[in-house]
Amino acid sequence: MTTITDTEVKQKGLGALLDALGEVDAERFITLLNRDPFDYTTWQKNLFENMSVDQISKKAMELKKGS
């Protein structure tokens, strides 16, 4: 695995947000993160708390089909 720079991570992350949400909602997402106290690790841990791996995979495939 190749390590990428912090700048590349930010560029790819912003690109992913723009692709997934569009400009307005990507900006809204960033604003929400900056405004609210936010612990990404806790959020990520709780995001799929009651879902099985199969359910997460199915949801990911549905989202992929929709794009």
N, C-alpha and C positions, 0 to 999 in steps of 0.2 A: 504494500500500500504506500503510495506516495503522499508525503505530507504537503499540504498547501498552506500558503501564507494567510495571515489574518485578513488581509485585503481581499484575497480570492474567496475566502469564506463569506465575507460580507457581500461581495458581488454576486456570488452564487445564491446566497440566501435571499437577497433582495430580488434576484431574478425569479427564484422559485415563488416568492410571495406575489410578485407581479403576475406570473403565469397562473397561479392558483386563484388569486383574488381580484386582479385588476388593479389599476392605479389608485382608485379612491379607497377601496377596502384595504389594500395593502398599507396605505398611509394611516388609515383608521386603526389597523392592527398595531402598527408601530407606536402610534399615539397612546393606545390603550396600555401597551407594555411600559411605556415611559411614565404614564400617569399613575398607574396602580402599583403598589408594592407587589413584586412578582418573583416567585421562586420557580424557575423553569423546571428544576429537578422534581419538586413536589408536584407541580402541574402535570408533568409528563408521567409521573408515577400514578397519579390519580386518573389520568385521561382514559386509560384502558383497564381500570381496576376491576370491573365486573364483566370483562369480555375475555373469551377464550382466544387462543391463537387463531383458530379457524374463523371466528367471528371477525377478528381484526383483518385477517387476510381477505375475507369476503368483502368487507367494507372498502378495503384498499382497491380491490379489483373493480368494484362498482364505481368508485371515484375515478379510476383510470379510464373506464369505459365512457364516463360522462364528459371527459375532457377532449 
